[in-house]
């Protein structure tokens, strides 16, 4: 949330004081840097900081080992397996540190909610191990019906810990960039500041945009 104040009404401290006093909001999401300092002064604290990253769509070359298969999935039949992959992938990471560990039920609900947004144009896929046919990596991505400029969004990419370092995440990101070419002008994602995945996105050509801070009342 970024308020635009028209001169001479440009005292942002007074503006935020008025909003807080009249709305009694415990949580304020999407605060840009200019206003974070003010809200800290008004007894709010930083909960999370999200980094926006974008890059143009393009045609990239992809290399995936013959040991793996990249394919779409049927959420009605594979929801539990995909949910478990995501839970295991995030274990011990910054997402769990901030949000807490997901249950299988909540993970499946989140996946279905994301897929409902991408119902019109869904690029979501999984990678399976050919020898066992088990799902080892998941990418949730697509285009929401009302997204400005019809951009492609990557909502989640996760790889089981024992299969990291094999280029699977890089492959899935590259496929999203290529599959979106000619359909969407750019690919967009959000990543928590402090998430090591941001380094991979930089290597894949993503450029950092603004940071959005979610803040919560220190004393409710």
N, C-alpha and C positions, 0 to 999 in steps of 0.2 A: 504494500500500500504506500503510494507516494502522493501526498497532497500538493497541489499547485496553488499557491497563494498569490492573489493579484494585488500589486502595490496600490495604495500604501499599506494594505493589510499583509504585512510580511514578517510578523513576529511569530516564528515557528514554535517557540516555547509556549506562548499564550494559546496558540492554536491547539497544541497537543494537550495542554492542561485542561482546556475546555472540553475536548473530545473525551478525555479520560474521566473527568468529573461527571459528565452527563451520560456516558455509556456504561461506566463501571466494567469495562472489559478486562478480564484476567489475561487473555491472550491476544496479541497483535501479530499478525503474520505478514511476511513480505515487506519488511521495513528496509528501505535503502539506507546507505551509509550515513547520509547527512542527518537522518533523524534518529539513528541508533544512540548517539551521544545524548540527545535530548531525553529519550525514554529511559536511559540509564539514570539520568538525573531525577526522573520522576518515579523512581522506585520500581523499575522493571529490570529484568536480567535477561541475558542472551540464553536462549534455549538451543537453537541450531542456526547454522549459517549455510545456506545453499548457494552453490555456484552454478550459474547458467553457462552452458557451453554449446557452441554451434559450429557447423562447418557445411559448405556447399555439398550437394549431392554430386556424384561423379561415378565413372566406371573404373573400378579397381580390379587388379588381378588377385585371385584368391588361391590359396594353397591349403588343402586339408588332407591330412594323412589318410591313407586307405584303411586305416584302423577305425575310422569314424564315419558316421553318416549324419548329414545335415538334412532335416526334414521338418515339415509342419506337424502339428500334433492335434489330437482330439481331446479337448478339455473335459468332455463328458466321460471319457474312458481313462484318461491319464492324469486327472487332477491330483490324486493322492501322491503319485510318483513325482510329479513336478513340484508339488508343495514340499515334499521331503527334500528334494534337491536344493530348493531355495533355502530351507531352514538350515541344512548342513553347510551350505555355502556361506551364509552370513554369520555362522557361529564364531564368536570371538572377534568379529569385525566392528567397525564404527557404527554400522546401522543398528546392531544389537545393543551396542554401548549407549546409543542415544534413545532408541525406541523400546529396548527390551526384546527378549527372544519371542518370536511368533509361535503360536500354536499351529498345528496342522489345519485346524478349522479356519483360523484367521488368515493363514497364508493362502488357502484355497479361495476364500472370499475375496481377498485382495486381487488374486489373479483373475478371477471372473469379473470383477469390477473393471479392471484395466481392459480386458478383452471386450467388454461391452462398449467401452469408449471407442475402441478400434473396430467396431463391427463393420463399418463401411470399407475400411482398407486396413487389413491386418497383415503385418509382416512377421509376426511372432513365429519362432521356430525352436527346435531343440536339437542337440547333438547327442547321438547315441553311440555307444561302443559296439562295434560290429560283432565282436566275439561273444558278448553277453546280451546284446540288445537292450541294455539298461540305459536310461537317460542320465547323462553326466553333465550337461550344460543347458542353460535355458536363456532365451532372449525374448523379452516382451517388447514389442514395438509396433507402431502403426500410426495412422493419421486419424485424428478425431474429426467428426463432421464439422464442428464449428471452429477448428483451429485457424487462427489468422495466417494467411498466406499458404494454407494447406501444407504446413510443414510436417515432416516425419518426427515422431518422438520416440526416443528409446527410454522405456520406463524401467526396465531391469535387465541386467546381464549378470549371470552367476555361473560359476564353474565349481564342481566338487573339488575340495582341497587336493585330493590325490591325483587330479588330472590337470593341475595348474602348471604353467611353464611350457605348455605344448602349443601355445598360440591359438587356443580355442576362442578366447574372448576377442582377440584381434580379428580372427576370421569372422565371427558373428557381427562385429562392428562394421567390418568391410562389406559384408553382404548387405547390411542395412543401407549403407551409403550407396551401393550399386543398385539394389532393388528399388531405391527411391528415385533414381535418376530418371528424368523425363516425366515423373509423376509429382515430385515435390521439389521445391527449390533448395531446401536445406534440411539438415538433421539437427535436432535440438535435444538436450538432456539436462537434467539437474544432478548434481553430485554434492554430497556433504563436503564442506571444506575440512580437510584432514583425511579424506578418503584417498588411499594410494591409487585408486582407479583413475583419479584425475591425471596422473602422469601418463597412463596408457592413452587416454583420450587426447592429450597434447601430442603424443607421438603419432596419433592417427589424424592429425590436422585440425582438431577442434580448437577454437579460439574462446578464451574466457570472456564472458560478458559481465554484467553486474552481479553483485552478491545480494541475496535477499535474506534478511535475518528474521527469524521467528523469536518473539520475546514474550515473557510471561511475568506476571506481577510477582514481585519478591515477597510481599506480605499481603496475602489475600484477606 
